[in-house]
């Protein structure tokens, strides 16, 4: 397999590893999009708030504290402990909208 194809497969797998099923929806979290777009999470959230009319409830939703704790326990990640606000989960439509703001 050529090196370029392998790099694409690795990139695809990294994205797939960031997709979670929450409330029966496949979603990605704001902090993962922040890494992908190379911006701080608070800047991403600020842009979403400024464009709130573009994000109906079926495009994104905040995690509850219980959902957040459950997600952290499933992934075994303790690095999310410093968040002040619950992460936002973006559906496929929300992810597409994020790319336009």
C-alpha positions in Angstrom: 0.0 0.0 0.0 1.5 3.4 -1.0 2.4 5.7 1.9 -0.2 8.4 0.9 -3.0 5.8 1.0 -1.8 4.6 4.4 -1.8 8.2 5.7 -5.4 8.7 4.5 -6.5 5.5 6.2 -4.9 6.5 9.5 -6.5 10.0 9.3 -9.9 8.4 8.6 -9.5 6.0 11.5 -8.6 8.9 13.9 -11.8 10.7 12.9 -13.9 7.5 13.3 -12.4 7.1 16.8 -13.9 10.5 17.7 -17.5 9.5 16.7 -19.7 8.6 19.7 -23.3 7.5 19.9 -25.2 9.7 22.4 -29.0 9.8 22.6 -29.1 7.4 19.7 -27.2 9.9 17.4 -23.7 9.6 16.0 -22.0 12.8 17.2 -18.6 14.4 17.5 -17.7 16.7 20.4 -16.8 20.3 20.2 -13.3 19.7 21.6 -12.5 17.2 18.8 -13.7 19.7 16.2 -11.5 22.3 17.9 -8.5 20.1 17.3 -9.4 19.4 13.7 -9.9 23.1 12.9 -6.9 24.2 15.1 -8.9 26.6 17.2 -9.6 26.8 20.9 -12.8 25.2 22.0 -14.0 28.4 23.5 -13.6 30.1 20.1 -15.5 27.4 18.4 -18.3 27.7 20.9 -18.3 31.5 20.6 -18.8 31.2 16.8 -21.6 28.6 17.3 -23.4 31.0 19.7 -23.0 33.9 17.2 -24.6 31.7 14.5 -27.1 30.0 16.8 -29.9 30.2 14.2 -27.9 27.8 12.0 -27.8 25.1 14.7 -31.2 23.7 15.5 -31.6 21.1 18.3 -31.1 18.2 15.8 -27.7 19.7 14.7 -26.2 19.9 18.2 -26.9 19.6 21.9 -25.0 20.0 25.2 -24.1 16.8 27.0 -25.6 16.3 30.4 -23.3 15.8 33.3 -24.2 12.2 33.5 -23.6 11.7 29.7 -20.2 13.4 30.1 -19.2 11.2 33.0 -20.4 8.1 31.2 -18.4 9.1 28.1 -15.3 9.7 30.2 -15.6 6.4 31.9 -16.0 4.5 28.6 -13.0 6.1 27.0 -10.8 6.0 30.1 -9.8 9.6 29.5 -9.2 11.8 32.5 -7.9 14.8 30.4 -11.4 16.2 30.1 -11.6 17.0 33.8 -10.9 20.7 33.5 -13.9 21.7 31.4 -16.1 24.5 32.9 -19.0 23.8 30.6 -20.4 20.6 29.3 -19.2 19.7 25.8 -21.4 20.2 22.9 -22.2 17.2 20.7 -22.6 17.9 16.9 -24.6 15.6 14.6 -23.6 15.0 11.0 -25.7 18.1 10.0 -24.1 20.1 12.7 -20.6 19.1 11.6 -21.4 20.2 8.1 -22.7 23.5 9.4 -19.5 24.0 11.6 -17.4 23.9 8.4 -19.2 26.9 7.1 -18.9 29.3 10.1 
